[in-house]
Structure formats: C-alpha cells, structure tokens
C-alpha cells in the first residue's frame, strides 16, 4: 500500500502563505518603481507601474478571451475520430 | 591535426546513419551519441569564410559556407541532437534512432549549405526523416497525423523548389543570400519558409503532429524544423518588414489556444509557435541587435523548449498521457522532473538569471529602438502570455494542482541526465550570457542585467502570476476540460474531405439518375469507334504490301508533279 505522507504543500495554510508571499513581492516591486531612473524607449514605459498593470490586465484579458473562444471552438474530445 | 579537406558537417550525420542502422543496440547507443559530439568539435574547428564549392551544370554548388550566422545554428543543433539522443537511451527503436540522426544531420547540413539547391535537398531530407519520428508512436492517430504532416512538409519543399527554379532562371545563379519578396521567386521561397516556420494560418501542422510523436521524438522534433526555417528567413529575408507583423501575430494568437488546450504537449506546441514569433520579429526588424536577438533566442529556445518537452515526455513515459485533466500532484513522486520542468518554465518565461531573459530582452529592445511601439506592446503581451501558459500552466497542472492520486516512478536515469544537463545549460546561459554573446553573428553591445531591465521584467512576471492566482481564486480561470479545440486543421480534416465527398456523391447521383441517357451516349460512342476501328472498320483494315507500295508511289508521283509544275 502506498504510504501517504503529508507534504508541505498539502496544507491549505501553507498555500495561503505562498500566495501572501507573491502578493508581498508584487507590492514591493510596485514600490520599487519610485526608486530608479527610467530610460524609457517607449512612452508608456515611463508611466508608474506600467509593467505591473499591463501584465495583470493582459492576463485577465487573455483569460476572458479564452472563455469566449471555448464557446466558439470547443468540441468533444473525439471530434476528429469518426 | 589540421583538417585540409572540409565538407558540410551534416554529411557526418548522414553517412553515419548508414552505419548505425546495422548496429546492435549498445553499439548504436554509443555511436549515435558520438556523432553529434564529433560534429560539434568539427564545427568548432571551422572558421568563418571556409567554403567548399563544386561546379556542376553551369551552377556553383556551395556545399559548405561557414559564417557566424550558420555557426550559431550549427552549434546548437549538435547540442540539441546530443541531448535528444541521451534522452532516448532507454528505448530500443532502430527506426527512430536512424530517423533522428538523419533528421538532425540534414538540419545541420541545411544550415551550412550555401546554395539554394543544396538547401532544398537537405530541406526535403528533414521532412522525410522527421515523419518517421511521428510514426514511431505506432498508433493510428500518429499514422494519420504523420501523413498530414508529410503532405504539408513536402508541399513546402515543392514550393521551395518552384521558387528556386524561378530564381535560378531569372538570376542565373543559385547562391543562398538575401532574396527579398519583390520577385515571384522570392515570394514562393518566402512561402516555403513560412510553412516550415508555422506562420499564422499555416501553423497547425505543428500542433497536430508534434504531440503525436513519442516522448523522445517530440524532443528531437521541437529543435530542428522550425528553427531551420528561422535561420533560412534570417539568411534570405532579414529586414523584410512584413515579417514584423507576421511575427507579432505569432506571439499573440497561440496564447489563447495554449490556455484552453488540455493536452500539455499541445500547449507546448502552441507556446513554440509563440516563441517563434519573437524570432520572426527579430528577423523582420533586420538590425544587428535584432538579428543577434533572433540567433540568441533560437539558441536558448531550443534548450528550454527541449527541457519542457523532456519533462512532459517523462510524464508521458510513466503515465501514458499528458492530458491536464488526468494529471496533478506528480511532484510527490517525480520531484526531479518537477524541478527540471520548473527550470524550463522559468527560462521560457524569461525570469532574470534564466536563459530566456538574456535573449528576449534583445528583441524587445530592438523593436522599441526602431520605433515599433505597437509591435513592442504585442511582444510584451506575448511575454506575459508565455508566463501564463508555459511558465505556470505546464508545471502547475502536471505536477501540482489537484492531486490525481497517481504516484508514478521518477523518470528513467537517462532522461534525468538529459534534463539535468539541459537545465544546467539554461541557468548557465542565463547567469553568464557572455559565452553565448561571443558567438552571435554581430558584435554585441548589450547588457541584459541593468536594474531597469530586471525590475520591469520581474514586475511583468510577478503580476502575471498574481493575475493567475486572482483568476483561480475567483473561479474565472478556464478549468481543464477533456476536449478538442478547433484550429485551421478543421479545414483539411473536415471541410475539404466533406466537400470532396459531396462532390463525388453528386457525380455518382447524376450518373445513376441519367443511366439510360448515359448508356445511350456510351453505346453511340462505342458504335462510332467500332465503325472505324472494328473488325471491318476502314482504319483497322489490313492491306497487302503491294497495294501500300503502289499508294506510296502514287503519292510520290503527285508530289513530284506538284514540285515540277507548282
């Protein structure tokens, strides 16, 4: 019988810690934007936290786009089989 | 030792393939690994400017042309072949071993070919040999996918041949240098390269066929065909502005397909498409920085993409599937494979200190520097997207996510060694990119590790991760569903067969409905033929030789009379 060993990631508590860690990193990275001189090649780069917001928004847009695509393009798994 | 007779390094592979196909397993294993290693050292011994030419039928065939562009691809193709061979050590499949050697050898050969006809020959060799890697799965679906793949690859070859013939006819020479898309020949060659490079709408052969191959077959396949096409584009079409827009499209649209796809190897095939987009943009911009970026990106991309395919191959090897719906929680029993997969994921996402970062930032800087800020925005979107579908999705759904309860054994040792070496290379080139920069086609005046570069990239990636977590928490992230997603392959897998079917059925119906009429036509036609060619027909009669001679004499007399009095 397979011995079931409790892993660190099995505890929901630890996953919450990880997520909190990611959140803290994001906040710190956003704050860093105040502390360095920007040499922007593209005008939008000079906006405060451009990369943060663009990254976040793009991912959300992609996922919403995907939900729409699924409605249009998703077929059953054996679609090409017969 | 001074090598005084140089030839194309690809030929070492091709001639060795003839030998290894007769060898017993253990000999074959050692020898197949030796081939790329020997070729690698041979390529190192070559110097830019080395050539080997043969004059034949009024054309100059350049079997070997060494310059800094071909050397980059030569090195990485040998490294990829060696890693792929180590990865496939656990299996005993003669056809696959030989096909892999011929395939990688012809790709190396094509890179060092200096004329279009030699390129075409190696090009076709890659197409024909690679299909055996797809068929190596020996399943019905891989058989049909292989056939579709072969038709598309050979079509690319035929279009290339047509282009080359036109080019040779109009220019009187066949040297493979800058071609451009102004002439019809140029357009045809461009299209041929575009098919192999998986341009938008011509891309689906890649997602259709690569996931059908065996675990090691896909690793080998992922390295060569498409990167050879990128090389060919960089050689023949650098600075072609259309490529910038084509490349940008390639970085954007596969993201959507990759996010909704259930088969993780197919997700990687879409992500391969997305990565090619960056390289194509680099070729299109055509500056020294962007071409360096393309070469650098092709180099590191081959490594991290192989690593990702290797980790998924290990899962396939142990569980027989890479469908996200059937995986999850595998990190518990495959910890090393998980670590290697994460290294590949971080490299493809271009995390600082990983190889993707030092290459991708070059192309982005080049695009922004040349004023293509719209394209630049799409490329940044592509970078965030790749984080999403390859950086997070692949490791998360395979190794973490919900626990599938499956506890497969860790990958075989040879797979772990191959993955380990690839992972070390991914980190090495990320931490110390200057080795890689020193072999690029143009002098490099670029530093990836500026404070701004590192911070902005981390901002982009960490906020993409945050978005993923947010979407998972609110339940918006599309759940994994066992499904097929329609792509352009529906055209040739459903629509065209349906139209042909309808067409043949309609003809049959028309014929059967007009049976009486057609019978009458047929009878009339047969009667006519019988009348003239039948037993007593005028045209089928035999005549005595004397009669025929008299006729000939008569005709000659008439001709003579006409000649004398006419």
Interface residues (C-beta under 8 A of the other chain):
Chain A: X2 X5 X7 X9 X19 X22 X23 X25 X26 X29 X30 X32 X33 X36 X38 X39 X41 X42 X43 X44 X45 X49 X51 X52 X53 X54 X55 X56 X58 X59 X60 X62 X63 X64 X65 X66 X67 X69 X70 X72 X73 X74 X75 X76 X77 X78 X79 X80
Chain B: X255 X256 X257 X259 X260 X331 X332 X365 X368 X369 X373 X376 X377 X380 X381 X384 X385 X387 X388 X400 X407 X451 X452 X455 X456 X457 X458 X459 X460 X461 X462 X463 X464 X465 X466 X467 X468 X469 X470 X471 X476 X477 X478 X481 X482 X483 X484 X485 X486 X487 X493 X494
